Amino acid sequence: MTGCAFETTKGEAPRPLAGLKVHFAGICGIGMSGLAHLAAARGAIVSGCDVSTNGQAGALAAAGIRLWNGHSPEHVGGHDLVVHTAAMPEDHPELAAARELGISVLSRTRMLARIQRDYKSLCVTGAHGKTTTTWMLARLLIVGGLDPTVLVGGVVSELNGNWRAGKGRWLVCEVDESDGQMVEMRPDASVITNVDREHLEHCGGFEGLLDEFRRYMAATEVGGLLAICGDDPHLPRLARDIGRKAVRYGLSEECDVLAENLRLYPMASAFDAVGPWGRVDGITLPMPGRHNVVNALAAVVVAREMGICEARLREALASCPRVNRRLQIRGDAFGATVVEDYGHHPTEIRETLRAARRFCREKLLVVFQPHRYTRTKCLMTDFATAFDDADRVLVLPIYAASEAPIEGVDSARLVEAISAQGNTEVEAVGDFDAAVRRLSMLAGPGDVILIQGAGDVYKVADKLVG
């Protein structure tokens, strides 16, 4: 690394989408809602629908976006483009109606790739940590004066949402590997956090997933930045397979950019970053956990490549607010601290519980909502050992996320698997109210109640602190 490897100067704002009529089918998803906001900000006439509304619906309506509850072929008439969530099958009646009318149909990822062409893009992908890493990188560019456009897969208080329309040339965005379409992107700079056994249904197994990441690496512009987590057992090999030079960041000695002198506090972290360019000492982060130190190292790599000064780098990270539902403190209940986290894969759960242990004085009580039948079935053995740092786990019914049930895969089976390990107390609870009643009997001063999962389990936290 020899300083700024690619141009970062500001330019004219991207051309508007003025007058283009775009309908978003599944608009209330976190990725879809950000795209819809950005399209509207750039002049498109936007509408959308979803089977259920959530916290995004109010912000979308406030932006003047027309919303329908539920899906119907009648929604698509008169539009120039229909964008759909990955959860919607290609033969869905709404999409079929659009095609019959000659309306262009794009997946969310393909719409993101279309918007990306108007910017220089810094894209983040990986199995875990990509939302937090995307926000750290976005804030780095904001504090560094580059005024980026931002699309992040979570709500951020500083953005008052999950998106930002900047006037600079850079787009900072999260690229989801879950739908098998990330190779549609053509990043100018890429950060890849890790690879894990997740979302294998779109690529025919783990080897197919590795090939998707190879192709994504190859799609990053030649001469652009390719930053990969060197602690991951797969990413360095994938880069070598395609002959791409990558900057490796992480905690292992083989990395090009390394975190040294780690200080892990109950609610924060500190470290020194060492790379070919020298040292950046005394970086602080208002987030706990080794995993967040590694996420922050990605920001250090980008800062050094873009020529952003050390003072701005330290400022951006030291005051970086967390993404909502990422070890987010929600309040108190029964004398315990209520914390919410989005992690829903065993790897994420282990890291979250390890970090929560640092600020838990007494018992760590976890309310877990499994997410998807396919994930629960595929990773049952990993889930069984993911909660070893908890004192007690309350397991809710599986959040289907549009999936059909799988015979023999349910929360009772997961409780059996966790219990068989003998490392933590575990029980099933039938619904949110039952979880709250059980916590009222278990929790006390000094305890931490961790609300864990990617579905609507946040409603348990709402009930506890509301």
C-alpha positions in Angstrom: 0.0 0.0 0.0 1.5 3.3 -1.1 -1.1 5.9 -0.3 -4.2 6.6 -2.4 -4.6 3.8 -4.8 -7.7 5.2 -6.5 -9.1 8.7 -7.1 -11.3 10.0 -4.3 -12.0 13.6 -5.4 -15.6 14.9 -5.5 -17.4 15.3 -8.7 -20.8 16.2 -10.0 -23.7 14.5 -8.3 -25.0 11.4 -10.2 -27.6 12.0 -12.9 -31.2 11.9 -11.5 -33.8 9.3 -12.1 -36.3 12.1 -12.7 -39.7 10.9 -13.8 -38.9 7.1 -13.7 -41.8 5.3 -12.1 -40.5 2.5 -9.9 -42.5 0.0 -7.8 -40.7 -1.9 -5.0 -42.4 -5.2 -4.2 -41.3 -6.0 -0.6 -40.4 -2.4 0.1 -40.3 -2.6 3.9 -37.2 -4.9 4.0 -34.1 -3.1 5.2 -32.3 -3.3 1.9 -35.3 -2.5 -0.2 -36.4 0.5 1.8 -33.0 2.1 1.5 -33.0 1.7 -2.3 -36.5 3.1 -2.5 -35.5 6.2 -0.5 -32.4 6.7 -2.7 -34.4 6.3 -5.9 -37.0 8.9 -4.7 -34.2 11.3 -3.6 -32.8 11.1 -7.1 -36.1 12.0 -8.7 -37.9 8.7 -9.3 -41.7 8.4 -8.6 -41.7 5.5 -6.1 -44.4 3.3 -4.8 -44.2 0.0 -2.9 -46.0 -2.8 -1.2 -45.3 -5.5 1.4 -47.1 -8.3 3.1 -46.5 -6.7 6.5 -45.4 -3.3 7.5 -42.6 -2.5 10.0 -40.7 0.5 11.3 -39.6 1.4 7.8 -43.2 2.0 6.6 -43.5 5.3 8.5 -40.3 6.8 7.1 -41.2 5.7 3.6 -44.7 7.3 3.8 -43.1 10.5 5.3 -40.9 10.6 2.1 -44.0 10.7 0.0 -43.8 7.1 -1.2 -47.1 5.4 -1.8 -47.6 2.2 0.1 -49.9 -0.8 -0.2 -50.5 -3.5 2.3 -50.1 -6.9 0.7 -49.2 -7.9 -2.9 -51.5 -7.6 -6.0 -50.9 -7.6 -9.8 -52.9 -4.4 -9.8 -50.0 -2.5 -8.1 -47.7 -2.7 -11.1 -49.7 -1.0 -13.8 -48.3 2.3 -15.1 -44.8 1.8 -13.8 -41.5 1.8 -15.8 -39.7 -0.6 -13.5 -40.6 -3.2 -10.8 -37.9 -4.1 -8.2 -38.5 -7.1 -6.0 -37.0 -8.6 -2.9 -35.1 -11.8 -3.1 -37.8 -13.5 -0.9 -40.3 -13.1 -3.8 -40.1 -16.0 -6.3 -39.7 -15.1 -10.0 -43.1 -16.5 -10.9 -44.9 -14.3 -8.3 -48.2 -13.0 -9.8 -47.1 -9.4 -9.3 -43.9 -10.0 -11.3 -45.7 -12.0 -13.9 -48.2 -9.2 -14.4 -45.3 -6.7 -14.8 -43.7 -8.9 -17.5 -47.0 -9.3 -19.3 -47.3 -5.5 -19.5 -43.7 -5.2 -20.8 -42.4 -3.6 -17.6 -38.8 -4.2 -16.7 -38.3 -6.4 -13.6 -35.1 -6.3 -11.5 -34.1 -8.0 -8.2 -32.9 -5.8 -5.4 -29.3 -6.6 -6.0 -29.6 -5.9 -9.8 -31.2 -2.6 -9.0 -28.3 -1.8 -6.6 -25.9 -2.7 -9.4 -27.7 -0.4 -11.8 -27.5 2.5 -9.3 -23.9 1.7 -8.6 -22.9 2.5 -12.1 -23.5 6.2 -11.4 -20.9 6.3 -8.6 -17.4 5.2 -7.6 -18.4 2.4 -5.2 -17.0 1.0 -2.0 -18.9 -2.2 -1.4 -18.8 -4.5 1.7 -19.9 -8.1 1.7 -19.3 -11.2 3.8 -21.2 -13.6 6.0 -20.9 -11.6 9.3 -20.2 -8.1 10.3 -20.9 -6.4 6.9 -23.5 -4.0 8.2 -21.4 -2.6 11.0 -18.3 -2.5 8.7 -20.4 -0.7 6.0 -21.4 1.9 8.5 -17.9 2.4 9.9 -16.6 2.9 6.4 -19.4 5.3 5.5 -18.8 7.4 8.6 -15.1 7.4 7.8 -15.9 9.0 4.4 -18.4 11.4 5.9 -16.0 12.6 8.6 -13.2 12.6 5.9 -15.2 15.2 3.9 -16.0 13.0 0.9 -19.8 13.4 1.3 -20.7 9.8 0.2 -24.1 8.3 -0.7 -24.7 5.5 1.8 -26.9 2.3 1.8 -26.5 0.3 5.0 -28.4 -2.9 6.1 -29.5 -1.5 9.4 -30.9 1.7 11.0 -28.4 4.2 12.2 -29.3 7.0 14.5 -26.9 9.5 12.9 -28.6 8.8 9.5 -32.1 8.8 11.0 -32.5 5.7 8.9 -30.6 3.4 6.7 -29.5 5.6 3.8 -27.9 8.9 2.9 -27.9 10.8 -0.4 -24.5 12.6 -0.6 -23.2 14.9 -3.3 -19.8 13.3 -3.6 -18.7 10.6 -6.1 -18.6 7.7 -3.7 -21.3 5.2 -2.9 -20.7 3.1 0.2 -23.0 0.1 0.2 -23.6 -3.3 1.7 -23.8 -6.2 -0.8 -25.8 -9.2 0.4 -24.4 -12.6 -0.5 -27.7 -14.4 0.4 -29.3 -14.3 -3.0 -26.4 -15.5 -5.2 -26.4 -12.3 -7.2 -23.5 -10.3 -5.7 -21.4 -11.0 -8.8 -23.7 -8.4 -10.6 -21.8 -5.7 -8.7 -18.7 -4.0 -10.2 -17.0 -2.3 -7.2 -14.2 0.2 -7.4 -13.2 -0.9 -3.9 -14.3 -4.0 -2.0 -14.1 -5.1 1.6 -14.9 -8.8 2.4 -15.4 -9.6 6.0 -15.5 -13.5 6.0 -17.1 -16.6 4.5 -19.3 -19.0 6.4 -21.7 -21.8 5.8 -24.7 -19.6 5.2 -27.2 -19.1 2.3 -26.0 -22.2 0.6 -29.3 -22.9 -1.2 -28.5 -20.3 -3.9 -25.2 -21.7 -5.0 -25.4 -25.5 -4.6 -23.3 -25.9 -1.5 -20.2 -24.4 0.2 -17.9 -24.9 -2.8 -20.4 -23.0 -4.9 -20.4 -20.2 -2.4 -16.6 -20.0 -2.5 -16.8 -19.7 -6.2 -19.3 -16.8 -5.8 -16.8 -15.0 -3.7 -14.0 -15.7 -6.2 -16.1 -14.2 -9.0 -17.0 -11.2 -6.8 -13.3 -10.6 -6.1 -12.6 -10.8 -9.8 -15.3 -8.2 -10.5 -13.6 -5.6 -8.3 -12.0 -3.0 -10.6 -8.3 -3.8 -11.5 -6.3 -1.2 -9.6 -9.0 -0.7 -7.0 -8.8 -1.7 -3.4 -9.5 -5.3 -2.4 -9.4 -5.6 1.4 -10.1 -9.0 2.9 -10.1 -10.3 6.5 -6.9 -12.3 6.7 -8.1 -14.2 9.8 -10.7 -16.0 7.6 -9.5 -19.5 6.5 -10.8 -19.1 2.9 -10.4 -15.5 1.7 -6.6 -15.4 1.2 -6.7 -18.6 -0.8 -9.6 -17.3 -3.0 -7.6 -14.1 -3.8 -4.6 -16.2 -4.8 -6.8 -18.5 -6.9 -7.7 -15.6 -9.2 -4.3 -13.8 -9.0 -5.6 -10.7 -7.2 -3.5 -8.7 -4.8 -5.4 -8.1 -1.7 -4.8 -6.2 1.5 -5.3 -8.6 4.4 -6.4 -7.1 7.7 -7.0 -8.9 11.0 -5.5 -10.2 14.2 -3.2 -12.9 12.8 0.5 -12.3 12.2 0.1 -13.0 8.5 -2.1 -9.9 8.0 -0.8 -6.8 6.2 -2.7 -4.6 8.6 -2.7 -5.9 12.1 -4.4 -4.9 15.4 -2.0 -4.8 18.3 -2.3 -4.0 22.0 -6.0 -4.8 22.2 -7.9 -3.4 25.1 -11.4 -4.9 25.4 -13.6 -3.0 27.9 -17.2 -3.7 28.9 -18.7 -1.3 26.3 -15.7 -0.2 24.2 -12.5 -1.3 22.6 -9.1 0.2 21.9 -6.2 -1.0 19.7 -3.2 0.1 17.7 -3.1 -0.5 13.9 0.1 -1.6 12.3 0.7 -1.8 8.5 3.2 -1.2 5.7 2.7 2.5 6.2 3.6 2.4 9.9 1.5 2.7 13.0 -1.8 4.4 14.1 -1.8 4.2 17.9 -4.6 4.7 20.3 -7.6 4.0 18.1 -10.8 3.8 20.3 -14.1 2.3 19.4 -17.4 2.7 21.4 -18.3 -0.9 20.7 -17.2 -4.0 22.6 -15.7 -7.2 21.2 -12.8 -8.5 19.2 -15.1 -8.8 16.2 -15.7 -5.1 16.1 -11.9 -4.4 16.4 -11.5 -6.5 13.2 -14.4 -4.6 11.5 -12.7 -1.3 12.5 -9.4 -2.5 10.9 -11.2 -2.5 7.5 -11.9 1.2 8.1 -8.2 1.8 8.8 -7.3 0.1 5.5 -9.6 2.3 3.6 -8.5 5.4 5.4 -4.8 4.8 4.6 -5.6 4.0 1.0 -7.7 7.1 0.5 -5.2 9.4 2.2 -7.6 10.4 5.0 -5.5 11.8 7.9 -5.1 10.0 11.2 -7.0 12.6 13.1 -10.1 12.2 11.0 -9.7 8.4 11.2 -9.6 8.4 15.0 -12.5 10.9 15.2 -14.7 8.8 12.9 -14.2 5.6 14.8 -14.1 7.1 18.4 -17.5 8.7 17.9 -19.1 6.1 15.6 -22.6 5.3 16.9 -23.7 1.6 16.7 -26.2 0.3 14.1 -29.5 -0.4 15.8 -29.9 -4.0 17.0 -26.1 -4.6 17.2 -25.5 -5.0 21.0 -27.9 -2.1 21.4 -28.8 -1.2 25.0 -32.6 -0.8 25.1 -33.2 -0.1 28.8 -33.9 -1.9 32.1 -36.4 -4.5 33.2 -36.7 -6.3 36.5 -33.4 -4.6 37.5 -31.6 -6.2 34.6 -30.1 -4.4 31.5 -31.9 -5.2 28.3 -29.7 -5.6 25.2 -30.8 -6.3 21.7 -28.7 -8.0 19.0 -29.5 -9.0 15.4 -27.1 -11.9 15.2 -28.8 -15.1 14.0 -26.0 -17.4 12.9 -24.0 -19.5 15.4 -20.7 -17.6 14.7 -22.4 -14.3 15.3 -24.1 -15.5 18.5 -20.8 -16.7 20.0 -19.2 -13.4 19.4 -22.1 -11.4 20.8 -22.3 -13.5 24.0 -18.6 -13.3 24.5 -18.8 -9.5 24.3 -22.0 -9.4 26.5 -20.1 -11.3 29.2 -17.8 -8.3 29.6 -20.5 -6.1 30.9 -22.6 -8.7 32.6 -22.1 -8.7 36.4 -24.5 -11.5 37.2 -26.5 -13.8 35.0 -26.6 -13.6 31.2 -30.2 -14.5 30.1 -30.8 -14.9 26.4 -34.1 -14.9 24.5 -33.4 -16.4 21.1 -35.6 -16.6 18.0 -34.3 -19.0 15.4 -34.4 -17.5 11.9 -35.5 -19.7 9.0 -36.2 -23.5 9.1 -33.4 -24.2 6.5 -30.8 -22.4 8.6 -31.9 -24.1 11.8 -31.8 -27.5 10.1 -28.4 -27.0 8.4 -26.7 -25.5 11.5 -28.4 -27.4 14.3 -25.1 -28.8 15.6 -23.4 -25.4 15.6 -26.4 -23.8 17.3 -26.2 -26.4 20.0 -22.8 -25.0 21.2 -23.3 -21.4 20.3 -24.9 -20.5 23.7 -22.2 -21.8 26.0 -21.5 -18.3 27.5 -25.2 -17.9 28.5 -26.6 -18.9 31.9 -30.0 -19.6 30.5 -31.6 -19.5 27.1 -35.3 -19.1 26.3 -36.0 -20.4 22.7 -38.9 -19.0 20.8 -40.6 -20.6 17.9 -38.8 -20.4 14.6 -39.3 -17.2 12.5 -40.2 -18.5 9.1 -39.1 -15.5 6.9 -41.4 -16.8 4.2 -40.2 -20.4 4.4 -42.4 -23.4 4.7 -42.0 -25.5 7.8 -39.6 -28.5 7.7 -40.8 -31.7 9.5 -38.7 -32.4 12.6 -37.2 -28.9 12.6 -38.6 -26.7 15.4 -37.6 -24.9 18.6 -38.2 -28.0 20.7 -35.6 -29.9 18.7 -33.1 -27.0 19.1 -33.8 -27.0 22.9 -32.9 -30.7 23.0 -29.7 -30.0 21.1 -28.6 -27.2 23.4 -29.5 -29.2 26.5 -27.6 -32.2 25.4 -24.4 -30.2 25.6 -24.9 -29.6 29.3 -23.3 -26.2 29.3 -26.3 -23.9 29.9 -29.9 -24.1 31.1 -32.4 -23.9 28.2 -36.1 -24.0 27.8 -38.7 -23.3 25.1 -41.2 -20.5 25.4 -44.3 -20.3 23.3 -44.5 -16.6 22.5 -43.3 -13.2 23.4 -45.6 -12.7 26.4 -44.5 -16.1 27.8 -40.8 -15.0 27.4 -41.5 -11.8 29.4 -43.4 -13.7 32.1 -40.5 -16.2 32.4 -37.9 -13.3 32.6 -39.9 -11.7 35.4 -39.1 -14.8 37.4 -35.5 -15.2 36.4 -34.0 -11.7 36.0 -32.6 -9.4 38.7 -30.1 -6.6 39.4 -26.8 -7.0 37.6 -28.2 -9.4 35.1 -28.2 -8.9 31.3 -31.2 -9.9 29.2 -30.0 -10.4 25.6 -32.7 -10.4 23.0 -31.1 -12.3 20.0 -32.3 -12.8 16.5 -33.1 -11.3 13.1 -36.9 -11.6 13.0 -39.4 -9.8 15.1 -37.9 -10.8 18.4 -37.2 -7.1 19.0 -40.8 -7.0 20.2 -39.7 -8.8 23.3 -37.4 -5.9 24.1 -40.3 -3.5 23.3 -42.5 -5.2 25.9 -39.7 -5.3 28.5 -38.7 -1.6 28.3 -41.9 -0.1 26.9 
